[in-house]
Amino acid sequence: MLSEFRDKPAGKLRITAGEHSAITLLHPVLAKLLPDNPDLNIEIIVDYGLTDIVAEGFDAGVRLGQQVAKDMIAMRIGPDMRMAVVGSPAYFARYPRPVIPSDLMVHNCITLRMPTYGGLFLWEFEKDGQELKVRVEGQLVFNNIAMRLEAALQGLGLAYMPEDLVQAHVAQGRLIRVLEDWCEPFSGYHLYYPSRRQSSPAFTLLREALRYLG
Protein backbone atom coordinates (compact mmCIF):
# COMPACT_ATOMS: atom_id res chain seq x y z
CA MET A 1 0.00 0.00 0.00
CA LEU A 2 2.86 2.37 0.84
CA SER A 3 4.52 1.65 -2.50
CA GLU A 4 1.29 2.38 -4.34
CA PHE A 5 0.92 5.70 -2.50
CA ARG A 6 4.49 6.74 -3.37
CA ASP A 7 3.90 6.05 -7.05
CA LYS A 8 0.69 8.10 -7.16
CA PRO A 9 1.09 11.68 -8.49
CA ALA A 10 0.47 13.83 -5.42
CA GLY A 11 1.79 16.91 -3.70
CA LYS A 12 2.54 20.51 -4.63
CA LEU A 13 4.66 21.77 -7.51
CA ARG A 14 5.77 25.40 -7.86
CA ILE A 15 6.58 26.74 -11.32
CA THR A 16 7.69 30.18 -12.45
CA ALA A 17 6.82 31.28 -15.98
CA GLY A 18 6.27 34.33 -18.14
CA GLU A 19 2.70 35.44 -18.77
CA HIS A 20 2.55 34.25 -22.39
CA SER A 21 3.77 30.71 -21.68
CA ALA A 22 1.53 30.45 -18.62
CA ILE A 23 -1.55 31.32 -20.68
CA THR A 24 -0.80 29.44 -23.89
CA LEU A 25 1.07 26.34 -22.67
CA LEU A 26 0.70 25.69 -18.95
CA HIS A 27 -2.98 26.48 -18.53
CA PRO A 28 -4.27 24.16 -21.31
CA VAL A 29 -2.18 21.25 -20.00
CA LEU A 30 -3.27 21.77 -16.40
CA ALA A 31 -6.92 21.95 -17.46
CA LYS A 32 -6.56 18.39 -18.79
CA LEU A 33 -4.29 17.06 -16.05
CA LEU A 34 -5.81 18.25 -12.78
CA PRO A 35 -9.33 16.73 -12.96
CA ASP A 36 -7.85 13.21 -13.14
CA ASN A 37 -5.25 13.89 -10.42
CA PRO A 38 -7.06 15.36 -7.41
CA ASP A 39 -4.02 15.03 -5.12
CA LEU A 40 -1.86 17.18 -7.39
CA ASN A 41 -1.53 20.90 -6.58
CA ILE A 42 0.18 23.35 -8.93
CA GLU A 43 1.28 26.89 -8.09
CA ILE A 44 2.13 29.08 -11.08
CA ILE A 45 3.97 32.34 -10.41
CA VAL A 46 3.96 34.68 -13.42
CA ASP A 47 7.22 36.60 -13.50
CA TYR A 48 9.03 38.45 -16.29
CA GLY A 49 12.29 38.29 -14.34
CA LEU A 50 14.82 35.49 -14.83
CA THR A 51 14.10 33.88 -11.46
CA ASP A 52 16.68 31.73 -9.68
CA ILE A 53 14.44 28.71 -9.25
CA VAL A 54 16.72 27.01 -6.73
CA ALA A 55 17.06 30.05 -4.46
CA GLU A 56 13.36 30.85 -4.70
CA GLY A 57 12.17 27.31 -4.01
CA PHE A 58 10.61 26.50 -7.38
CA ASP A 59 10.47 22.99 -8.80
CA ALA A 60 10.89 24.25 -12.35
CA GLY A 61 10.63 27.26 -14.60
CA VAL A 62 9.47 28.01 -18.13
CA ARG A 63 11.52 30.32 -20.33
CA LEU A 64 12.60 30.78 -23.93
CA GLY A 65 15.41 28.48 -25.02
CA GLN A 66 18.09 31.19 -25.09
CA GLN A 67 17.20 32.32 -21.56
CA VAL A 68 17.78 28.98 -19.82
CA ALA A 69 20.94 28.77 -17.69
CA LYS A 70 23.53 26.28 -18.96
CA ASP A 71 23.58 24.29 -15.71
CA MET A 72 19.89 23.39 -16.02
CA ILE A 73 18.15 20.50 -17.73
CA ALA A 74 15.91 22.00 -20.41
CA MET A 75 13.05 20.29 -22.27
CA ARG A 76 11.19 21.90 -25.16
CA ILE A 77 7.48 22.37 -24.45
CA GLY A 78 6.46 24.55 -27.39
CA PRO A 79 7.20 25.29 -31.05
CA ASP A 80 9.47 28.01 -32.40
CA MET A 81 7.99 31.47 -32.00
CA ARG A 82 7.77 34.74 -33.90
CA MET A 83 7.00 38.24 -32.74
CA ALA A 84 4.71 40.68 -34.54
CA VAL A 85 4.49 44.48 -34.64
CA VAL A 86 0.86 45.54 -34.88
CA GLY A 87 -1.27 48.66 -34.86
CA SER A 88 -4.92 49.40 -35.43
CA PRO A 89 -6.37 50.80 -38.69
CA ALA A 90 -7.17 53.99 -36.74
CA TYR A 91 -3.52 54.36 -35.73
CA PHE A 92 -2.28 53.90 -39.30
CA ALA A 93 -4.82 56.43 -40.51
CA ARG A 94 -2.72 58.98 -38.60
CA TYR A 95 0.79 57.61 -39.05
CA PRO A 96 2.70 55.98 -41.96
CA ARG A 97 3.53 52.30 -41.75
CA PRO A 98 7.15 51.57 -40.74
CA VAL A 99 9.20 49.85 -43.44
CA ILE A 100 12.40 49.19 -41.50
CA PRO A 101 12.87 48.84 -37.72
CA SER A 102 14.53 52.26 -37.34
CA ASP A 103 11.25 53.85 -38.52
CA LEU A 104 9.82 52.89 -35.13
CA MET A 105 11.81 55.69 -33.52
CA VAL A 106 9.18 58.21 -34.66
CA HIS A 107 6.19 56.07 -33.67
CA ASN A 108 4.15 55.94 -30.49
CA CYS A 109 5.09 52.47 -29.23
CA ILE A 110 3.46 50.58 -26.35
CA THR A 111 6.39 49.38 -24.29
CA LEU A 112 7.06 46.65 -21.75
CA ARG A 113 9.04 47.11 -18.55
CA MET A 114 11.26 44.13 -17.75
CA PRO A 115 12.48 43.82 -14.14
CA THR A 116 15.50 41.73 -15.15
CA TYR A 117 16.86 44.40 -17.47
CA GLY A 118 16.00 47.27 -15.15
CA GLY A 119 14.37 49.18 -17.98
CA LEU A 120 12.17 48.97 -21.03
CA PHE A 121 12.30 45.90 -23.23
CA LEU A 122 14.14 46.43 -26.51
CA TRP A 123 12.29 45.32 -29.63
CA GLU A 124 14.41 42.69 -31.40
CA PHE A 125 14.51 42.14 -35.16
CA GLU A 126 16.44 40.00 -37.62
CA LYS A 127 16.64 39.81 -41.40
CA ASP A 128 19.20 38.13 -43.66
CA GLY A 129 21.47 37.51 -40.71
CA GLN A 130 21.32 41.12 -39.53
CA GLU A 131 20.13 41.53 -35.95
CA LEU A 132 18.79 44.81 -34.60
CA LYS A 133 17.56 45.94 -31.19
CA VAL A 134 15.47 49.09 -31.22
CA ARG A 135 14.89 51.22 -28.11
CA VAL A 136 11.35 52.41 -28.79
CA GLU A 137 9.40 55.04 -26.87
CA GLY A 138 5.76 55.94 -26.42
CA GLN A 139 3.07 57.23 -24.11
CA LEU A 140 2.25 53.87 -22.53
CA VAL A 141 4.33 51.39 -20.54
CA PHE A 142 2.85 48.15 -19.16
CA ASN A 143 4.14 44.99 -17.52
CA ASN A 144 1.54 42.58 -18.89
CA ILE A 145 0.22 41.27 -22.20
CA ALA A 146 -3.50 41.99 -21.96
CA MET A 147 -3.15 45.74 -21.48
CA ARG A 148 -0.63 46.09 -24.30
CA LEU A 149 -2.93 44.23 -26.69
CA GLU A 150 -5.97 46.25 -25.65
CA ALA A 151 -4.09 49.52 -26.07
CA ALA A 152 -3.07 48.51 -29.60
CA LEU A 153 -6.66 47.59 -30.45
CA GLN A 154 -7.76 51.02 -29.21
CA GLY A 155 -5.33 52.74 -31.56
CA LEU A 156 -3.07 54.08 -28.81
CA GLY A 157 0.17 52.89 -30.39
CA LEU A 158 2.15 50.04 -31.91
CA ALA A 159 2.64 46.84 -29.93
CA TYR A 160 5.32 44.14 -30.16
CA MET A 161 3.53 40.89 -29.33
CA PRO A 162 3.86 37.11 -29.72
CA GLU A 163 2.47 36.28 -33.15
CA ASP A 164 -0.08 33.74 -31.92
CA LEU A 165 -1.82 36.34 -29.73
CA VAL A 166 -2.53 38.76 -32.57
CA GLN A 167 -3.17 36.47 -35.55
CA ALA A 168 -6.95 36.43 -35.11
CA HIS A 169 -7.11 40.22 -34.76
CA VAL A 170 -4.98 40.66 -37.89
CA ALA A 171 -7.14 38.17 -39.86
CA GLN A 172 -10.30 40.03 -38.85
CA GLY A 173 -8.88 43.45 -39.69
CA ARG A 174 -8.79 44.82 -36.15
CA LEU A 175 -4.99 45.04 -36.29
CA ILE A 176 -2.52 45.59 -39.12
CA ARG A 177 0.84 43.83 -39.05
CA VAL A 178 4.02 45.61 -40.14
CA LEU A 179 7.73 44.69 -40.37
CA GLU A 180 6.80 41.02 -40.80
CA ASP A 181 9.91 40.42 -42.92
CA TRP A 182 12.04 41.51 -39.94
CA CYS A 183 10.47 39.03 -37.49
CA GLU A 184 12.36 35.75 -37.79
CA PRO A 185 11.44 32.59 -35.83
CA PHE A 186 13.37 31.86 -32.64
CA SER A 187 13.61 29.06 -30.10
CA GLY A 188 10.35 28.51 -28.21
CA TYR A 189 9.59 27.75 -24.58
CA HIS A 190 11.42 25.17 -22.48
CA LEU A 191 10.73 23.67 -19.08
CA TYR A 192 13.94 23.80 -17.05
CA TYR A 193 14.99 22.40 -13.69
CA PRO A 194 18.18 21.53 -11.78
CA SER A 195 20.04 18.42 -12.91
CA ARG A 196 20.18 17.18 -9.32
CA ARG A 197 16.41 17.38 -8.86
CA GLN A 198 14.74 14.13 -7.76
CA SER A 199 11.82 13.33 -10.08
CA SER A 200 8.70 12.65 -8.05
CA PRO A 201 5.68 10.98 -9.70
CA ALA A 202 3.96 14.39 -9.69
CA PHE A 203 6.83 16.16 -11.44
CA THR A 204 7.28 13.34 -13.95
CA LEU A 205 3.57 13.46 -14.81
CA LEU A 206 3.64 17.22 -15.40
CA ARG A 207 6.91 17.12 -17.33
CA GLU A 208 5.68 14.45 -19.74
CA ALA A 209 2.32 16.20 -20.20
CA LEU A 210 4.17 19.37 -21.24
CA ARG A 211 6.69 17.69 -23.56
CA TYR A 212 6.53 19.11 -27.10
CA LEU A 213 6.27 16.36 -29.69
CA GLY A 214 6.05 18.54 -32.80
KEMARKOL-836467 format. One record per residue (C-alpha): residue number from 1; residue in one letter; x, y, z. Coordinates in steps of 0.1 Angstrom, whole numbers. Example, Ala and Ser with C-alpha at 12.3 -4.5 7.8 and 13.67 -1.06 7.14 Angstrom:
<recs>
REC  nr rest     x     y     z
REC   1    A   123   -45    78
REC   2    S   137   -11    71
</recs>
This chain:
<recs>
REC  nr rest     x     y     z
REC   1    M     0     0     0
REC   2    L    29    24     8
REC   3    S    45    17   -25
REC   4    E    13    24   -43
REC   5    F     9    57   -25
REC   6    R    45    67   -34
REC   7    D    39    61   -70
REC   8    K     7    81   -72
REC   9    P    11   117   -85
REC  10    A     5   138   -54
REC  11    G    18   169   -37
REC  12    K    25   205   -46
REC  13    L    47   218   -75
REC  14    R    58   254   -79
REC  15    I    66   267  -113
REC  16    T    77   302  -124
REC  17    A    68   313  -160
REC  18    G    63   343  -181
REC  19    E    27   354  -188
REC  20    H    26   342  -224
REC  21    S    38   307  -217
REC  22    A    15   304  -186
REC  23    I   -15   313  -207
REC  24    T    -8   294  -239
REC  25    L    11   263  -227
REC  26    L     7   257  -190
REC  27    H   -30   265  -185
REC  28    P   -43   242  -213
REC  29    V   -22   212  -200
REC  30    L   -33   218  -164
REC  31    A   -69   219  -175
REC  32    K   -66   184  -188
REC  33    L   -43   171  -160
REC  34    L   -58   182  -128
REC  35    P   -93   167  -130
REC  36    D   -78   132  -131
REC  37    N   -52   139  -104
REC  38    P   -71   154   -74
REC  39    D   -40   150   -51
REC  40    L   -19   172   -74
REC  41    N   -15   209   -66
REC  42    I     2   233   -89
REC  43    E    13   269   -81
REC  44    I    21   291  -111
REC  45    I    40   323  -104
REC  46    V    40   347  -134
REC  47    D    72   366  -135
REC  48    Y    90   384  -163
REC  49    G   123   383  -143
REC  50    L   148   355  -148
REC  51    T   141   339  -115
REC  52    D   167   317   -97
REC  53    I   144   287   -92
REC  54    V   167   270   -67
REC  55    A   171   300   -45
REC  56    E   134   309   -47
REC  57    G   122   273   -40
REC  58    F   106   265   -74
REC  59    D   105   230   -88
REC  60    A   109   243  -124
REC  61    G   106   273  -146
REC  62    V    95   280  -181
REC  63    R   115   303  -203
REC  64    L   126   308  -239
REC  65    G   154   285  -250
REC  66    Q   181   312  -251
REC  67    Q   172   323  -216
REC  68    V   178   290  -198
REC  69    A   209   288  -177
REC  70    K   235   263  -190
REC  71    D   236   243  -157
REC  72    M   199   234  -160
REC  73    I   181   205  -177
REC  74    A   159   220  -204
REC  75    M   131   203  -223
REC  76    R   112   219  -252
REC  77    I    75   224  -245
REC  78    G    65   246  -274
REC  79    P    72   253  -311
REC  80    D    95   280  -324
REC  81    M    80   315  -320
REC  82    R    78   347  -339
REC  83    M    70   382  -327
REC  84    A    47   407  -345
REC  85    V    45   445  -346
REC  86    V     9   455  -349
REC  87    G   -13   487  -349
REC  88    S   -49   494  -354
REC  89    P   -64   508  -387
REC  90    A   -72   540  -367
REC  91    Y   -35   544  -357
REC  92    F   -23   539  -393
REC  93    A   -48   564  -405
REC  94    R   -27   590  -386
REC  95    Y     8   576  -390
REC  96    P    27   560  -420
REC  97    R    35   523  -417
REC  98    P    71   516  -407
REC  99    V    92   499  -434
REC 100    I   124   492  -415
REC 101    P   129   488  -377
REC 102    S   145   523  -373
REC 103    D   113   538  -385
REC 104    L    98   529  -351
REC 105    M   118   557  -335
REC 106    V    92   582  -347
REC 107    H    62   561  -337
REC 108    N    42   559  -305
REC 109    C    51   525  -292
REC 110    I    35   506  -264
REC 111    T    64   494  -243
REC 112    L    71   466  -217
REC 113    R    90   471  -185
REC 114    M   113   441  -178
REC 115    P   125   438  -141
REC 116    T   155   417  -151
REC 117    Y   169   444  -175
REC 118    G   160   473  -151
REC 119    G   144   492  -180
REC 120    L   122   490  -210
REC 121    F   123   459  -232
REC 122    L   141   464  -265
REC 123    W   123   453  -296
REC 124    E   144   427  -314
REC 125    F   145   421  -352
REC 126    E   164   400  -376
REC 127    K   166   398  -414
REC 128    D   192   381  -437
REC 129    G   215   375  -407
REC 130    Q   213   411  -395
REC 131    E   201   415  -359
REC 132    L   188   448  -346
REC 133    K   176   459  -312
REC 134    V   155   491  -312
REC 135    R   149   512  -281
REC 136    V   114   524  -288
REC 137    E    94   550  -269
REC 138    G    58   559  -264
REC 139    Q    31   572  -241
REC 140    L    22   539  -225
REC 141    V    43   514  -205
REC 142    F    29   481  -192
REC 143    N    41   450  -175
REC 144    N    15   426  -189
REC 145    I     2   413  -222
REC 146    A   -35   420  -220
REC 147    M   -32   457  -215
REC 148    R    -6   461  -243
REC 149    L   -29   442  -267
REC 150    E   -60   462  -257
REC 151    A   -41   495  -261
REC 152    A   -31   485  -296
REC 153    L   -67   476  -305
REC 154    Q   -78   510  -292
REC 155    G   -53   527  -316
REC 156    L   -31   541  -288
REC 157    G     2   529  -304
REC 158    L    22   500  -319
REC 159    A    26   468  -299
REC 160    Y    53   441  -302
REC 161    M    35   409  -293
REC 162    P    39   371  -297
REC 163    E    25   363  -332
REC 164    D    -1   337  -319
REC 165    L   -18   363  -297
REC 166    V   -25   388  -326
REC 167    Q   -32   365  -356
REC 168    A   -70   364  -351
REC 169    H   -71   402  -348
REC 170    V   -50   407  -379
REC 171    A   -71   382  -399
REC 172    Q  -103   400  -388
REC 173    G   -89   434  -397
REC 174    R   -88   448  -361
REC 175    L   -50   450  -363
REC 176    I   -25   456  -391
REC 177    R     8   438  -390
REC 178    V    40   456  -401
REC 179    L    77   447  -404
REC 180    E    68   410  -408
REC 181    D    99   404  -429
REC 182    W   120   415  -399
REC 183    C   105   390  -375
REC 184    E   124   357  -378
REC 185    P   114   326  -358
REC 186    F   134   319  -326
REC 187    S   136   291  -301
REC 188    G   104   285  -282
REC 189    Y    96   278  -246
REC 190    H   114   252  -225
REC 191    L   107   237  -191
REC 192    Y   139   238  -171
REC 193    Y   150   224  -137
REC 194    P   182   215  -118
REC 195    S   200   184  -129
REC 196    R   202   172   -93
REC 197    R   164   174   -89
REC 198    Q   147   141   -78
REC 199    S   118   133  -101
REC 200    S    87   126   -81
REC 201    P    57   110   -97
REC 202    A    40   144   -97
REC 203    F    68   162  -114
REC 204    T    73   133  -139
REC 205    L    36   135  -148
REC 206    L    36   172  -154
REC 207    R    69   171  -173
REC 208    E    57   144  -197
REC 209    A    23   162  -202
REC 210    L    42   194  -212
REC 211    R    67   177  -236
REC 212    Y    65   191  -271
REC 213    L    63   164  -297
REC 214    G    61   185  -328
</recs>
